[in-house]
Amino acid sequence: MNPESFPNLVNYVMHDSSMICLTFNKEGVILESNVFADAFSGKSLKGLPLTDIFIDFNESGATPFISFDSEQTTLVNLSTVSGLPETFYFRFYDHGDAILALGEANGKEIGILRKNLLELNKEMHNLTRDLHKKNAELRKLNDLKNEFLGIAAHDLRNPIGIIMAYSNFLMEEIENDLSAEQIQMLRTIENTSEFMLQLLNNLLDISAIESGKLHLDLKHANLIVLIRKNVGLNSVIAAKKNIRIHVDCFEDIPEILLDANKIEQVMNNLINNAIKFSMAGTTIKVSPFLSGGHVTVAVTDQGQGIPTKEHDRLFKPFQCASVRTTAGEKSTGLGLSIVRNIILGHHGKIWLESAVGVGSTFYFSLPI
């Protein structure tokens, strides 16, 4: 190359926005770099060794792959701002103390990458379409499952209710005429039918929740009145195990918007669970209080406590703790899942604190 034309060429190509343009000395230190080269590598290259961008440049500082025949191109891998190497075609021009390097993208490689990208995009589109189809089929099957559960639970509820009612009648009317063994049989029928009826009611609730049909009849109500009513009803059950339920409220709680029947279902489940897992002679405390813009209710027992690793799964369907009930009571594993969905439907929160051997506290909060 004509020595006099070298500066003009450097000045010209340094403003090229389509190719890598560098000048470097014999030691492999970059003297100048254009904007495209800096943007490509993600940093200013001036003053840095070629090894910061030329992956093929060896540690000795020599450049054996460089050919100063301007008609010959050399394939060089460059490090990019993304960290992935990219191949360029380079031509090198020697000017004594400085070497000019001009690199153009490997068009063939880019073409292959584009082709692969199009094929991957097409495959992704097909997979997405198949996924949407499978999701639609799963939604349909889930709806059919919920419909079946609802129909089955509804149709079974009446005969189970009749069995329970007749067993209650026999226990009340002819208990004195029955042997101890016959009384035990009737009690088994009564307890089993009661459990089955509870399970069917829970299945109806779960199918309604999963199908998006959880309807809330929201009205302003006095939560404290509702709590005291529920505690009164459950105190009869608790008394059979010599357990006392105490309402601990020292604040003036305002009326809030809620579905009274659903919140009573929540209270009934939490208090009933506390009774099931508490020892005789203990106390269950129900504590409503204000917290920020919410009313929070805590149901605290002096039971066995629940291991921390089991806390999250308790609010999922058909999940039970490893802790056993204290009088052999049965659990469907659905109650807390239903409770959680009712509270979430009220835009509230529910959580648990527990210590093994000390007891558990279930909290739920509702917005004021």
Secondary structure, 3 states (H helix, E strand, C coil): CCHHHHHHHHHHHCCCCCCEEEEECCCCEEEEECHHHHHHHCCCCCCCEHHHCECCCCCCCCCCCCCCCCCCCEEEEECCCCCCCEEEEEEEEEECCEEEEEEEECHHHHHHHHHHHHHHHHHHHHHHHHHHHHHHHHHHHHHHHHHHHHHHHHHHHHHHHHHHHHHHHHHHHCHHHCCHHHHHHHHHHHHHHHHHHHHHHHHHHHHHHHCCCCCCCCEEECHHHHHHHHHHHHHHHHHCCCCEEEECCCCCCCCEEECHHHHHHHHHHHHHHHHHCCCCCCEEEEEEEEECCEEEEEEECCCCCCCHHHCHHHHCCCCCCCCCCCCCCCCCCCHHHHHHHHHHHCCCEEEEEEECCCEEEEEEEEEC
